[in-house]
């Protein structure tokens, strides 16, 4: 029996996105997919319904793959692939498997020689980087930074030292409700000439992209509470 395919399916980056932000290729794949691994079943259902594909959402199968996921559950959840069914992986925002547990499913699929297909969609990491003016040739994505204040300060200083020494852009994210706190800490710790780029609500109606030195950010009094952001630091 021919095996199914594991599809990495992009979702919206912004809460103001709609079906126009999603390609026809993605929509056509969703039309022929009944099984999904998702971070949150409710938002996954809402996303698929918003695409207006005429699907009966109640007939779709959603299994959770989140930060509390047990790897031992993977064989059972991915068994439909061995039966010839396609499975889609959905993140909460943008492309799955980046700062997202979907990579566990991808790893298992490769181990089982199951074809993995990544569909085209927005990635906040790449959009934030290309719109920052920072080095797009060499960069590092750090995901979420430590919550502990001491570890956070150490991480920020290490990233800055790397950026100043090697010119590698340093990219990271934060839980939206802690964005303002993080910006305050960045302005306190980073050197005056270090460049900080912020991409907020990327692809959304309230999109804001700004890249400037820390000395300028300190004067800006910028508010980013609860807005999804991508942060990048580097040098010009």
N, C-alpha and C positions, 0 to 999 in steps of 0.2 A: 504494500500500500504506500502511495506517495505521501510524504509528510507535509503538514501544513507549514506556513511561514510565520515567523515572529515579526510583527510590524511595530516599529517605533513611531508612534503617531503624535504629531505636535498638537498642542492646544493653544488657546489664547494667551498672550502675555499680559494684556490689560483687561480690566473688567469692562472697559468700553468697547472692546473688540466684538465683531459679529461674524456671521458666516462669510462676509466678503474678505476677511483676513485669512481665510483657509483655502488652499488650492483645490482644484477639482480632483487632482490625483488623491489627495487625502480623503475627500468626500467619497470618491468611488471605492476606496479601500474600506472605509467604514461601512459602506453599503453591503459588502460581502464578508463582514467580520461579525461573529456572534459572541466571541469570548474575549474578555479583557482582564488585564491585570492593572489595577489602578491604586493610587494613593488614597482616594476618597470616592466611594461609590456614588454618593449624592451629587458631587460636582461633575463626575464623569457622565452620569445620566443627563445632567443639565446641559453639559457641553454638547453631547450628541444630539439632544433634542433641539438645541439652538441652531443646528445646521440645517434643519427643516428638510430632512431626507425622506420623510414618510415612513420611518422605521417604527416598529412597535417596541418601545424601550423595555417593556416588561418581559419580552422574550429574549433579551440579551443577558449574558452571564457576566457578572462582575465579581472578581476576587481581589482581595486587598493585598498589596505588596507595599508596606510602609516601613517606618524606622523600627517597628517592633516585630518585623517579619522574621520567621524562623526558616532558615535555608532548607531544613529537612522537608518543608512543605512543597518545595519546588517541583519534584517529580510528579506529584498528584495534580498540581495546578496546571502544569504544562503538558499533561498527558493528552489533551485534545490535539496537540500538534502531531503526536504519533498516530492519531486516528485520522489525520488528513484535514483537520480544522485549522483555520488561521487564528492567531491570537494577537490582539493589539495591546501595546503597553502605553498607558496614558499617565502623564505627570499632572501636577496641579497647574503648571504654567510652562509654556514653551516646549522645548524638546525633552523627552524623557531620558533617564539614565545619566544626567549631569546634575550633581548635587541632589541625587534622587536614587532611591533603591532599585529602580528599574534595571540597573546594570547587572543585578544578580540574575535576573531572568535571561538577559543577553548572554552572560557568561555560561549559564547552563545550556542554553540553546547551542552555542558553539561546541560545547563538550559532547552534545548529542548529535552533532553534524546536522543541525536544523538551520535552514537559511534565515538570516536576519536581514530585514529590509528597513532602512531608515528613510522616512519620508521627509520632504522638504518643509521647513517651517522656521519661524523666528526663534533665535537664541539670544537672550539678553546679554550673554557674555560677548558674543561677536558684535552685536549691534552697539553695545556700550563701548567696546574697544575701538571700532572703526570710526565712531563719532567723537572720540576723545582727543585725537591728534597725537596720542602717545604711540610708542613703538608697537607696530602691528606685526613685526617680523619675529620678535621673540617676546613671549609673555607667559605668565603663570597664573592659573586660576586656583584660588585657595578655598573656594566655597565659603562656608560660614566661619567667622572668626570666633575665638573663645569668648565665653560669657564672663568668666572670672576676670575681674579688672587687672590683676597682676599679669595673668597669661595674655590678656588682650594687649596690654601695653608692650609686652615682650614681642608678641607677634607683629604688631605694627612697626616697631623699631627694626625688627629683622627684615620685614618686607621693604622698608625704606632703604636700609643699607644695601639690600640686593639691587634695588632699582638704581640707586646712585652709583653703585660699583659696576654693574653689568649693563645698565639701560634696559633690562627686562621690565616690561610693564607688569604691574601687580594688580590682579583683579580679584574682587571679593564681593560677597553679598551679606545682607543682614535681614533678620526678621523685621518686617516693616515697622512694627511699633517701637523698635529700638533704633531706628534710623537716626533720629535726632540726637539721641545720646551718643551714637557712634560718631556722628559728624563733630560733635563737641569734643570728643576724645581725640579724633584725628587732628583737629585744629590746635589742640593743646600739645600733642606729642610731635607731630611732623615738623620738619624744618620749614622756615619761611618761604624758601624758593622751591620746595617740592610741589609738583603739580598734582592736584586732585581733580579727577573727572567724575561727575555724577550724571547718570542717565536715569531719569525718573519717569515712570509710567510709559516706558518705551512702546511704541506703536499705538498708544492710546490718545484720547482727545486732550489730555492734560500733559502730554509729553514735554519734558524739560530736559535739555542736554546742555551742560556747562562744564568747561574745563578751564581751571585757573590755578594760580599759585595759592598756597595756604595763606599767605599774607592778605590776599584779596578775599578769600573765603571768610576770614575773620571779620571783615568789614561788611560782609553781605547780609548777615542776619537771615540766612535762608532757612525756610521751614520745610521739612520733608516727613513729618509724622505720618505713618501708616500708608505711605506711597511705595509700591515696589520699586526698588532701585538697584542699580549695579554701580559699584564703586571701582575706580582704577587710580593707582598712583604711579608716578614716574617722573621723568624729566623732559624738558624741552631743549 
